[in-house]
Amino acid sequence: MPKFPVTILLFFVLIFADQANFAQQKIQASFDYSDGKIFIFYEFSGDNSKEYDVSIVLKRTSDSEFAIVPEKLSGDIGEGKFSGKKCKIVWELSSEEESMLEGEDYYFDVTASEISSGGIPWYVFAGGAAVAGGTAAILLLGKKDNTSSNAPATGGFPTPPVRP
């Protein structure tokens, strides 16, 4: 029976081996301000056929705890195929956001994360079938102990206990 835990361990290793680590890229960005809007420009190299989730955060070099996640964004932001081209994001500032932005030491932290395609690979199903088949084989083909003293006689009733 020691092969059974090894089989289960192998099954879980196969499941977790497929969990790919998708890299995040920090991207250099430049920006311009005009008429209550900030135009953010970025470009990153990646696989053109894959989709990425692009997000931005406004930070300040003089204050490491300062971070604003813009709300009214449009352009090349969110999920899409943005790699290999010059991209532009437009941030429409609200009056509250505009009042918070005093000074000149701001920068945008643009991050692109590859979106996984999802789905379960075929070998997870094959491993599950192998584990289920192995378990069924062990249970059905295991040794049966028919030498017990209380085995039923031909009449279908067990033999009565011996009198003292």
URPEGI-V491840 format. One record per pair of residues at least 24 apart in sequence whose C-alpha atoms are under 8 Angstrom apart, sorted by the first residue. I is the first residue (numbers start at 1). J is the second residue. Records with the same first field share a line. If there is no record, write none. Layout:
I: J + J
This chain:
4: 135
7: 131
8: 131
11: 124 + 127 + 128 + 131
14: 123 + 124 + 127
15: 124
18: 121
22: 113 + 114 + 115 + 116
23: 113 + 114
24: 111 + 112 + 113 + 114
25: 111 + 112 + 113
26: 109 + 110 + 111 + 112
27: 109 + 110 + 111 + 112
28: 109 + 110
29: 107 + 108 + 109 + 110
30: 107 + 108
36: 92 + 93 + 94 + 98
37: 90 + 91 + 92 + 93
38: 90 + 91 + 92 + 93
39: 88 + 89 + 90 + 91
40: 88 + 89 + 90 + 91
41: 86 + 87 + 88 + 89
42: 86 + 87 + 88
43: 83 + 84 + 85 + 86 + 87
44: 83 + 84 + 85 + 86
45: 83 + 84
46: 83 + 84
47: 83 + 84
48: 81 + 82 + 83 + 84
49: 81
50: 81 + 114 + 115
51: 79 + 80 + 81 + 82 + 114 + 115
52: 78 + 79 + 80 + 81 + 82 + 83 + 112 + 113 + 114 + 115
53: 77 + 78 + 79 + 80 + 111 + 112 + 113 + 114 + 115
54: 78 + 79 + 110 + 111 + 112 + 113
55: 110 + 111 + 112
56: 108 + 109 + 110 + 111
57: 108 + 109 + 110
58: 106 + 107 + 108 + 109
59: 106 + 107 + 108 + 109
60: 105 + 106 + 107
61: 105 + 106 + 107
62: 105
